[in-house]
Amino acid sequence: MGTTASHDPLFRVVNTDSFRRGDIADLAAGRCVAVKVPGFISQSECDDLLKSLTQAEFESYGAERVYPQVMRFGIAVSDFRKANRLSDGYWDALDASGEIWQQLGMAYDPFAVCRERLGADLPAPVEVGTAGGRAFNPGVFREPNGGFQVHFDDARREFDGDLVDAHLVAQFAFNLYLSVPSLGGETVMWRHLWEPADEEYRLPNSYGYAEDVVREAESVETKPVSCEVLLLNPRYFHAVRPSRGARRISLGFSVGLTDTGQLLTWG
C-alpha cells in the first residue's frame, strides 16, 4: 500500500452516538469520508436478526464479475446492470423474492428501523427510492468473507441517466455489522476518486481494480464492530479485507442525497 508524506485533515472517519444532520452534511460536502455510529441497534435486536438469518439461503453474486466470492441474501441492483441500465430482470427477481423474506419471520423490519434512525435528525423521512414509480428492494444482507476488491460505487457513472426518480447530488453506502470476524474484515478507504486512467488497472471482467490503482493515495482503515453502522462516501475507492473466524455479515443499502435534501435508499 502506498504512503504519503502529508495528511488531508478532512479525510477522516467521524465517530458519533447517533446520526445528526450535520454529520450527513459533512459527509456530503467532503468534510469527512465516513461516519461511524456504535450501538446503532441493540445486541438483542442484532441477535434476533442473526437468528432469522440462520434460515436464509445466501446466494453468490455473479461469479464472473465478483471474485473472491461474496454471498448475499436479497436482490441487488449491481447484478442487474446491463449496458449501463437496470434490466427488467431486477423487477422480476424482486417480485419473486417477497415470499422468501416473509418465511424468515423477522421480529421487525430491519431496513425500516435503519431508515428511521438514520433520518431521525433530518427534516424529511428517509424513504426507499423508486424508478418509474416502482420501489427498489430496501437492502441486502452480505457476507464478503473473502473480501471485496478495490472499487468505487457511483450511480451517476454506473447507470445512464438517473437510477432513481430524483436528482442525486451525493451518494453514501450504509453498512450495519451483525456478525464480525475475529481477524480481518477491515474496510479500507483511499483518498482517490475515479479518473479515466484508472481503467488500465481494472481486473478482467470485474467490478474491481488492482490495488496499484491507489498505491499513492492516502488511506484510512476501520474494523467492523457488531451493532455498529459505517456510513461512507463510496465514490472514494474502497475495499474490504479478507476475514477469518466468524462470518462477516452486514445489512447494507445505498443512500442517495437528492437536490431537495431528502435521503433515498436502494438495495
Phi and psi in degrees as GROMACS dihedral restraints (atoms count N, CA, C in turn):
[ dihedral_restraints ]
;  ai    aj    ak    al  type     phi  dphi    fc
    3     4     5     6     1   -73.7    20    10
    4     5     6     7     1   160.3    20    10
    6     7     8     9     1  -126.7    20    10
    7     8     9    10     1   156.5    20    10
    9    10    11    12     1  -126.3    20    10
   10    11    12    13     1   153.9    20    10
   12    13    14    15     1   -82.4    20    10
   13    14    15    16     1   -19.3    20    10
   15    16    17    18     1  -117.4    20    10
   16    17    18    19     1   162.9    20    10
   18    19    20    21     1  -128.6    20    10
   19    20    21    22     1   132.8    20    10
   21    22    23    24     1   -85.2    20    10
   22    23    24    25     1   113.2    20    10
   24    25    26    27     1   -65.6    20    10
   25    26    27    28     1   -15.3    20    10
   27    28    29    30     1   -90.2    20    10
   28    29    30    31     1    -9.1    20    10
   30    31    32    33     1   -91.0    20    10
   31    32    33    34     1    84.6    20    10
   33    34    35    36     1  -147.6    20    10
   34    35    36    37     1   159.8    20    10
   36    37    38    39     1  -103.4    20    10
   37    38    39    40     1   125.9    20    10
   39    40    41    42     1   -94.7    20    10
   40    41    42    43     1   131.8    20    10
   42    43    44    45     1  -104.9    20    10
   43    44    45    46     1   130.5    20    10
   45    46    47    48     1  -148.8    20    10
   46    47    48    49     1   162.8    20    10
   48    49    50    51     1   -87.5    20    10
   49    50    51    52     1   -11.9    20    10
   51    52    53    54     1  -164.7    20    10
   52    53    54    55     1   160.3    20    10
   54    55    56    57     1   -76.8    20    10
   55    56    57    58     1   126.6    20    10
   57    58    59    60     1  -115.7    20    10
   58    59    60    61     1   158.4    20    10
   60    61    62    63     1   -54.7    20    10
   61    62    63    64     1   -40.4    20    10
   63    64    65    66     1   -65.0    20    10
   64    65    66    67     1   -33.1    20    10
   66    67    68    69     1   -63.8    20    10
   67    68    69    70     1   -44.0    20    10
   69    70    71    72     1   -65.4    20    10
   70    71    72    73     1   -41.7    20    10
   72    73    74    75     1   -63.1    20    10
   73    74    75    76     1   -42.9    20    10
   75    76    77    78     1   -62.7    20    10
   76    77    78    79     1   -41.0    20    10
   78    79    80    81     1   -65.5    20    10
   79    80    81    82     1   -43.0    20    10
   81    82    83    84     1   -67.3    20    10
   82    83    84    85     1   -34.6    20    10
   84    85    86    87     1   -85.4    20    10
   85    86    87    88     1    -6.3    20    10
   87    88    89    90     1    85.5    20    10
   88    89    90    91     1    18.1    20    10
   90    91    92    93     1   -84.9    20    10
   91    92    93    94     1    -2.9    20    10
   93    94    95    96     1  -158.7    20    10
   94    95    96    97     1   166.8    20    10
   96    97    98    99     1  -103.8    20    10
   97    98    99   100     1   -18.7    20    10
   99   100   101   102     1  -162.6    20    10
  100   101   102   103     1   158.4    20    10
  102   103   104   105     1  -127.0    20    10
  103   104   105   106     1   129.8    20    10
  105   106   107   108     1  -112.2    20    10
  106   107   108   109     1   134.9    20    10
  108   109   110   111     1  -126.1    20    10
  109   110   111   112     1   101.3    20    10
  111   112   113   114     1   -67.3    20    10
  112   113   114   115     1   152.2    20    10
  114   115   116   117     1    59.4    20    10
  115   116   117   118     1    35.7    20    10
  117   118   119   120     1   -63.5    20    10
  118   119   120   121     1   -35.3    20    10
  120   121   122   123     1  -122.6    20    10
  121   122   123   124     1   161.3    20    10
  123   124   125   126     1   -77.9    20    10
  124   125   126   127     1   164.7    20    10
  126   127   128   129     1   -63.8    20    10
  127   128   129   130     1   -36.6    20    10
  129   130   131   132     1   -67.0    20    10
  130   131   132   133     1   -38.8    20    10
  132   133   134   135     1   -63.1    20    10
  133   134   135   136     1   -41.2    20    10
  135   136   137   138     1   -63.3    20    10
  136   137   138   139     1   -45.3    20    10
  138   139   140   141     1   -61.9    20    10
  139   140   141   142     1   -38.3    20    10
  141   142   143   144     1   -62.4    20    10
  142   143   144   145     1   -41.9    20    10
  144   145   146   147     1   -65.1    20    10
  145   146   147   148     1   -46.2    20    10
  147   148   149   150     1   -63.7    20    10
  148   149   150   151     1   -35.6    20    10
  150   151   152   153     1   -63.9    20    10
  151   152   153   154     1   -42.9    20    10
  153   154   155   156     1   -64.4    20    10
  154   155   156   157     1   -37.1    20    10
  156   157   158   159     1   -72.3    20    10
  157   158   159   160     1   -13.8    20    10
  159   160   161   162     1   -64.1    20    10
  160   161   162   163     1   -20.8    20    10
  162   163   164   165     1   -91.4    20    10
  163   164   165   166     1    -7.2    20    10
  165   166   167   168     1   -84.3    20    10
  166   167   168   169     1   138.6    20    10
  168   169   170   171     1   -96.0    20    10
  169   170   171   172     1   101.5    20    10
  171   172   173   174     1   -71.8    20    10
  172   173   174   175     1   141.7    20    10
  174   175   176   177     1  -116.0    20    10
  175   176   177   178     1   160.9    20    10
  177   178   179   180     1   -89.2    20    10
  178   179   180   181     1   141.5    20    10
  180   181   182   183     1   -59.9    20    10
  181   182   183   184     1   161.2    20    10
  183   184   185   186     1   -52.6    20    10
  184   185   186   187     1   116.8    20    10
  186   187   188   189     1   -65.8    20    10
  187   188   189   190     1   -25.6    20    10
  189   190   191   192     1   -72.5    20    10
  190   191   192   193     1   -20.0    20    10
  192   193   194   195     1  -110.7    20    10
  193   194   195   196     1   -32.4    20    10
  195   196   197   198     1  -114.3    20    10
  196   197   198   199     1   108.9    20    10
  198   199   200   201     1  -147.4    20    10
  199   200   201   202     1   139.8    20    10
  201   202   203   204     1   -56.7    20    10
  202   203   204   205     1   165.7    20    10
  204   205   206   207     1   -61.0    20    10
  205   206   207   208     1   136.5    20    10
  207   208   209   210     1  -123.7    20    10
  208   209   210   211     1   127.9    20    10
  210   211   212   213     1   -96.5    20    10
  211   212   213   214     1   150.0    20    10
  213   214   215   216     1  -147.9    20    10
  214   215   216   217     1   156.4    20    10
  216   217   218   219     1  -126.1    20    10
  217   218   219   220     1   114.4    20    10
  219   220   221   222     1   124.8    20    10
  220   221   222   223     1   161.4    20    10
  222   223   224   225     1   -88.6    20    10
  223   224   225   226     1   129.6    20    10
  225   226   227   228     1  -115.8    20    10
  226   227   228   229     1   133.1    20    10
  228   229   230   231     1   -54.6    20    10
  229   230   231   232     1   -38.3    20    10
  231   232   233   234     1   -61.7    20    10
  232   233   234   235     1   -26.0    20    10
  234   235   236   237     1   -80.0    20    10
  235   236   237   238     1    -6.3    20    10
  237   238   239   240     1  -125.4    20    10
  238   239   240   241     1    26.5    20    10
  240   241   242   243     1   -91.2    20    10
  241   242   243   244     1   115.9    20    10
  243   244   245   246     1  -126.0    20    10
  244   245   246   247     1   121.5    20    10
  246   247   248   249     1    51.7    20    10
  247   248   249   250     1    43.8    20    10
  249   250   251   252     1    62.7    20    10
  250   251   252   253     1    26.5    20    10
  252   253   254   255     1  -135.1    20    10
  253   254   255   256     1   157.1    20    10
  255   256   257   258     1   -83.6    20    10
  256   257   258   259     1   120.5    20    10
  258   259   260   261     1   -76.0    20    10
  259   260   261   262     1   157.0    20    10
  261   262   263   264     1   -62.5    20    10
  262   263   264   265     1   -21.8    20    10
  264   265   266   267     1   -60.1    20    10
  265   266   267   268     1   -25.1    20    10
  267   268   269   270     1   -60.9    20    10
  268   269   270   271     1   -47.1    20    10
  270   271   272   273     1   -70.2    20    10
  271   272   273   274     1   -35.4    20    10
  273   274   275   276     1   -62.6    20    10
  274   275   276   277     1   -45.1    20    10
  276   277   278   279     1   -66.5    20    10
  277   278   279   280     1   -37.3    20    10
  279   280   281   282     1   -65.4    20    10
  280   281   282   283     1   -43.4    20    10
  282   283   284   285     1   -60.9    20    10
  283   284   285   286     1   -38.1    20    10
  285   286   287   288     1   -76.5    20    10
  286   287   288   289     1   -14.7    20    10
  288   289   290   291     1   -88.4    20    10
  289   290   291   292     1   -11.5    20    10
  291   292   293   294     1   -58.7    20    10
  292   293   294   295     1   -44.0    20    10
  294   295   296   297     1   -66.2    20    10
  295   296   297   298     1   -34.5    20    10
  297   298   299   300     1   -63.0    20    10
  298   299   300   301     1   -42.4    20    10
  300   301   302   303     1   -62.8    20    10
  301   302   303   304     1   -42.6    20    10
  303   304   305   306     1   -62.4    20    10
  304   305   306   307     1   -33.0    20    10
  306   307   308   309     1   -68.0    20    10
  307   308   309   310     1   -19.3    20    10
  309   310   311   312     1   -71.9    20    10
  310   311   312   313     1   -23.7    20    10
  312   313   314   315     1    60.8    20    10
  313   314   315   316     1    43.7    20    10
  315   316   317   318     1   -64.9    20    10
  316   317   318   319     1   142.8    20    10
  318   319   320   321     1   -69.7    20    10
  319   320   321   322     1   -21.4    20    10
  321   322   323   324     1  -155.8    20    10
  322   323   324   325     1   166.4    20    10
  324   325   326   327     1   -86.7    20    10
  325   326   327   328     1   103.3    20    10
  327   328   329   330     1   -66.9    20    10
  328   329   330   331     1   -30.2    20    10
  330   331   332   333     1   -71.0    20    10
  331   332   333   334     1   -39.8    20    10
  333   334   335   336     1   -64.6    20    10
  334   335   336   337     1   -40.8    20    10
  336   337   338   339     1   -62.8    20    10
  337   338   339   340     1   -43.0    20    10
  339   340   341   342     1   -64.3    20    10
  340   341   342   343     1   -42.9    20    10
  342   343   344   345     1   -62.8    20    10
  343   344   345   346     1   -42.3    20    10
  345   346   347   348     1   -62.6    20    10
  346   347   348   349     1   -44.8    20    10
  348   349   350   351     1   -74.8    20    10
  349   350   351   352     1   -33.1    20    10
  351   352   353   354     1   -63.0    20    10
  352   353   354   355     1   -38.6    20    10
  354   355   356   357     1  -100.0    20    10
  355   356   357   358     1    14.1    20    10
  357   358   359   360     1   -59.6    20    10
  358   359   360   361     1   -29.9    20    10
  360   361   362   363     1  -105.5    20    10
  361   362   363   364     1    11.9    20    10
  363   364   365   366     1   -99.8    20    10
  364   365   366   367     1   155.9    20    10
  366   367   368   369     1   -72.6    20    10
  367   368   369   370     1   -19.7    20    10
  369   370   371   372     1  -129.6    20    10
  370   371   372   373     1   149.1    20    10
  372   373   374   375     1   -67.2    20    10
  373   374   375   376     1   150.6    20    10
  375   376   377   378     1   -78.6    20    10
  376   377   378   379     1   127.8    20    10
  378   379   380   381     1  -125.0    20    10
  379   380   381   382     1   157.0    20    10
  381   382   383   384     1   -71.0    20    10
  382   383   384   385     1   130.7    20    10
  384   385   386   387     1   -70.0    20    10
  385   386   387   388     1   163.2    20    10
  387   388   389   390     1  -127.5    20    10
  388   389   390   391     1   158.8    20    10
  390   391   392   393     1  -134.1    20    10
  391   392   393   394     1   117.5    20    10
  393   394   395   396     1    61.9    20    10
  394   395   396   397     1    28.0    20    10
  396   397   398   399     1    85.4    20    10
  397   398   399   400     1    -4.0    20    10
  399   400   401   402     1   -99.4    20    10
  400   401   402   403     1   131.6    20    10
  402   403   404   405     1   -74.3    20    10
  403   404   405   406     1   137.9    20    10
  405   406   407   408     1   -71.1    20    10
  406   407   408   409     1   165.3    20    10
  408   409   410   411     1   -60.7    20    10
  409   410   411   412     1   134.7    20    10
  411   412   413   414     1   -70.6    20    10
  412   413   414   415     1   -16.5    20    10
  414   415   416   417     1   163.9    20    10
  415   416   417   418     1  -179.2    20    10
  417   418   419   420     1  -138.0    20    10
  418   419   420   421     1   160.1    20    10
  420   421   422   423     1  -102.4    20    10
  421   422   423   424     1   131.3    20    10
  423   424   425   426     1  -125.3    20    10
  424   425   426   427     1   148.4    20    10
  426   427   428   429     1  -134.1    20    10
  427   428   429   430     1    85.7    20    10
  429   430   431   432     1   -94.8    20    10
  430   431   432   433     1    62.8    20    10
  432   433   434   435     1   -61.4    20    10
  433   434   435   436     1   -28.1    20    10
  435   436   437   438     1   -88.3    20    10
  436   437   438   439     1    -1.0    20    10
  438   439   440   441     1    92.3    20    10
  439   440   441   442     1   171.3    20    10
  441   442   443   444     1  -113.6    20    10
  442   443   444   445     1   141.2    20    10
  444   445   446   447     1   -65.1    20    10
  445   446   447   448     1   163.6    20    10
  447   448   449   450     1   -60.7    20    10
  448   449   450   451     1   126.7    20    10
  450   451   452   453     1  -161.7    20    10
  451   452   453   454     1   176.5    20    10
  453   454   455   456     1  -133.6    20    10
  454   455   456   457     1   162.1    20    10
  456   457   458   459     1  -127.3    20    10
  457   458   459   460     1   125.0    20    10
  459   460   461   462     1  -156.5    20    10
  460   461   462   463     1   103.1    20    10
  462   463   464   465     1   -59.4    20    10
  463   464   465   466     1   -27.9    20    10
  465   466   467   468     1   -65.6    20    10
  466   467   468   469     1   -34.3    20    10
  468   469   470   471     1   -91.8    20    10
  469   470   471   472     1   -28.4    20    10
  471   472   473   474     1   -84.5    20    10
  472   473   474   475     1   -21.3    20    10
  474   475   476   477     1  -130.5    20    10
  475   476   477   478     1   139.5    20    10
  477   478   479   480     1   -72.8    20    10
  478   479   480   481     1   134.1    20    10
  480   481   482   483     1    72.4    20    10
  481   482   483   484     1  -158.3    20    10
  483   484   485   486     1   -92.5    20    10
  484   485   486   487     1   125.3    20    10
  486   487   488   489     1   -66.5    20    10
  487   488   489   490     1   -41.8    20    10
  489   490   491   492     1  -106.6    20    10
  490   491   492   493     1   166.3    20    10
  492   493   494   495     1   -79.1    20    10
  493   494   495   496     1    55.2    20    10
  495   496   497   498     1  -166.9    20    10
  496   497   498   499     1   162.3    20    10
  498   499   500   501     1   -96.7    20    10
  499   500   501   502     1   116.9    20    10
  501   502   503   504     1   -90.9    20    10
  502   503   504   505     1   138.0    20    10
  504   505   506   507     1  -112.0    20    10
  505   506   507   508     1   -11.8    20    10
  507   508   509   510     1  -158.5    20    10
  508   509   510   511     1   158.2    20    10
  510   511   512   513     1  -137.6    20    10
  511   512   513   514     1   140.2    20    10
  513   514   515   516     1  -128.3    20    10
  514   515   516   517     1   164.0    20    10
  516   517   518   519     1  -120.7    20    10
  517   518   519   520     1   127.9    20    10
  519   520   521   522     1  -104.8    20    10
  520   521   522   523     1   125.1    20    10
  522   523   524   525     1  -133.2    20    10
  523   524   525   526     1   117.0    20    10
  525   526   527   528     1  -106.7    20    10
  526   527   528   529     1   118.0    20    10
  528   529   530   531     1   -85.3    20    10
  529   530   531   532     1   129.1    20    10
  531   532   533   534     1  -107.6    20    10
  532   533   534   535     1   -53.4    20    10
  534   535   536   537     1  -121.8    20    10
  535   536   537   538     1   132.9    20    10
  537   538   539   540     1  -126.9    20    10
  538   539   540   541     1   149.3    20    10
  540   541   542   543     1   -79.3    20    10
  541   542   543   544     1   161.4    20    10
  543   544   545   546     1   -76.9    20    10
  544   545   546   547     1   -28.0    20    10
  546   547   548   549     1  -134.5    20    10
  547   548   549   550     1   138.5    20    10
  549   550   551   552     1    77.8    20    10
  550   551   552   553     1  -162.0    20    10
  552   553   554   555     1    82.2    20    10
  553   554   555   556     1     9.6    20    10
  555   556   557   558     1   -68.8    20    10
  556   557   558   559     1   148.0    20    10
  558   559   560   561     1   -95.5    20    10
  559   560   561   562     1   127.2    20    10
  561   562   563   564     1  -113.2    20    10
  562   563   564   565     1   131.7    20    10
  564   565   566   567     1  -121.3    20    10
  565   566   567   568     1   134.6    20    10
  567   568   569   570     1  -111.0    20    10
  568   569   570   571     1   146.1    20    10
  570   571   572   573     1   -80.2    20    10
  571   572   573   574     1    69.4    20    10
  573   574   575   576     1  -150.1    20    10
  574   575   576   577     1   125.2    20    10
  576   577   578   579     1  -104.4    20    10
  577   578   579   580     1   152.8    20    10
  579   580   581   582     1   -57.5    20    10
  580   581   582   583     1   140.6    20    10
  582   583   584   585     1  -140.2    20    10
  583   584   585   586     1   156.4    20    10
  585   586   587   588     1   -53.8    20    10
  586   587   588   589     1   -36.1    20    10
  588   589   590   591     1   -64.0    20    10
  589   590   591   592     1   -17.1    20    10
  591   592   593   594     1   -65.3    20    10
  592   593   594   595     1   -23.3    20    10
  594   595   596   597     1   -64.4    20    10
  595   596   597   598     1   -20.0    20    10
  597   598   599   600     1   -70.2    20    10
  598   599   600   601     1   -13.7    20    10
  600   601   602   603     1   -99.5    20    10
  601   602   603   604     1     1.2    20    10
  603   604   605   606     1   -63.2    20    10
  604   605   606   607     1   132.2    20    10
  606   607   608   609     1   -73.3    20    10
  607   608   609   610     1   150.6    20    10
  609   610   611   612     1   -55.3    20    10
  610   611   612   613     1   122.1    20    10
  612   613   614   615     1    57.2    20    10
  613   614   615   616     1    23.6    20    10
  615   616   617   618     1  -112.9    20    10
  616   617   618   619     1   161.2    20    10
  618   619   620   621     1   -76.8    20    10
  619   620   621   622     1   -15.6    20    10
  621   622   623   624     1  -108.2    20    10
  622   623   624   625     1   179.3    20    10
  624   625   626   627     1  -129.7    20    10
  625   626   627   628     1   154.3    20    10
  627   628   629   630     1   -64.3    20    10
  628   629   630   631     1   145.1    20    10
  630   631   632   633     1   -66.3    20    10
  631   632   633   634     1   -15.4    20    10
  633   634   635   636     1   -60.0    20    10
  634   635   636   637     1   -20.5    20    10
  636   637   638   639     1   -62.6    20    10
  637   638   639   640     1   -23.3    20    10
  639   640   641   642     1  -118.7    20    10
  640   641   642   643     1    21.2    20    10
  642   643   644   645     1   -63.2    20    10
  643   644   645   646     1   -25.7    20    10
  645   646   647   648     1   -99.9    20    10
  646   647   648   649     1     1.2    20    10
  648   649   650   651     1   -92.1    20    10
  649   650   651   652     1   145.1    20    10
  651   652   653   654     1   -65.2    20    10
  652   653   654   655     1   146.6    20    10
  654   655   656   657     1  -136.7    20    10
  655   656   657   658     1   160.4    20    10
  657   658   659   660     1  -138.2    20    10
  658   659   660   661     1   144.5    20    10
  660   661   662   663     1  -127.7    20    10
  661   662   663   664     1   141.2    20    10
  663   664   665   666     1  -137.6    20    10
  664   665   666   667     1   138.0    20    10
  666   667   668   669     1   -93.9    20    10
  667   668   669   670     1   137.4    20    10
  669   670   671   672     1   -69.2    20    10
  670   671   672   673     1   141.4    20    10
  672   673   674   675     1  -130.6    20    10
  673   674   675   676     1   133.1    20    10
  675   676   677   678     1   -56.4    20    10
  676   677   678   679     1   138.1    20    10
  678   679   680   681     1    76.1    20    10
  679   680   681   682     1     2.3    20    10
  681   682   683   684     1   -98.3    20    10
  682   683   684   685     1   147.8    20    10
  684   685   686   687     1  -109.0    20    10
  685   686   687   688     1   137.7    20    10
  687   688   689   690     1  -116.5    20    10
  688   689   690   691     1   115.8    20    10
  690   691   692   693     1  -108.0    20    10
  691   692   693   694     1   115.1    20    10
  693   694   695   696     1  -126.3    20    10
  694   695   696   697     1   163.9    20    10
  696   697   698   699     1   -88.4    20    10
  697   698   699   700     1   103.6    20    10
  699   700   701   702     1   -80.2    20    10
  700   701   702   703     1    -1.6    20    10
  702   703   704   705     1   -73.4    20    10
  703   704   705   706     1   -21.4    20    10
  705   706   707   708     1   -75.1    20    10
  706   707   708   709     1   142.8    20    10
  708   709   710   711     1   -61.3    20    10
  709   710   711   712     1   139.5    20    10
  711   712   713   714     1  -152.1    20    10
  712   713   714   715     1   165.2    20    10
  714   715   716   717     1  -153.6    20    10
  715   716   717   718     1   163.4    20    10
  717   718   719   720     1  -119.1    20    10
  718   719   720   721     1   129.2    20    10
  720   721   722   723     1   -76.5    20    10
  721   722   723   724     1   149.4    20    10
  723   724   725   726     1   -57.8    20    10
  724   725   726   727     1   154.7    20    10
  726   727   728   729     1  -130.5    20    10
  727   728   729   730     1   161.6    20    10
  729   730   731   732     1  -136.1    20    10
  730   731   732   733     1   152.7    20    10
  732   733   734   735     1    99.8    20    10
  733   734   735   736     1  -132.7    20    10
  735   736   737   738     1   -66.3    20    10
  736   737   738   739     1   159.8    20    10
  738   739   740   741     1   -64.0    20    10
  739   740   741   742     1   144.2    20    10
  741   742   743   744     1  -100.9    20    10
  742   743   744   745     1    98.8    20    10
  744   745   746   747     1  -117.8    20    10
  745   746   747   748     1   131.5    20    10
  747   748   749   750     1  -137.0    20    10
  748   749   750   751     1   154.7    20    10
  750   751   752   753     1   -96.7    20    10
  751   752   753   754     1   132.5    20    10
  753   754   755   756     1  -145.8    20    10
  754   755   756   757     1   156.6    20    10
  756   757   758   759     1  -162.2    20    10
  757   758   759   760     1   162.1    20    10
  759   760   761   762     1   -87.4    20    10
  760   761   762   763     1   151.3    20    10
  762   763   764   765     1  -130.3    20    10
  763   764   765   766     1   128.3    20    10
  765   766   767   768     1  -113.8    20    10
  766   767   768   769     1   134.5    20    10
  768   769   770   771     1   -94.8    20    10
  769   770   771   772     1   120.4    20    10
  771   772   773   774     1   -88.4    20    10
  772   773   774   775     1   170.6    20    10
  774   775   776   777     1   -73.2    20    10
  775   776   777   778     1    -3.6    20    10
  777   778   779   780     1   -98.0    20    10
  778   779   780   781     1    -2.6    20    10
  780   781   782   783     1    91.7    20    10
  781   782   783   784     1     4.1    20    10
  783   784   785   786     1   -90.9    20    10
  784   785   786   787     1   151.8    20    10
  786   787   788   789     1   -99.6    20    10
  787   788   789   790     1   131.8    20    10
  789   790   791   792     1  -122.0    20    10
  790   791   792   793     1   146.5    20    10
  792   793   794   795     1  -120.8    20    10
  793   794   795   796     1   158.9    20    10
  795   796   797   798     1  -157.1    20    10
  796   797   798   799     1   152.4    20    10
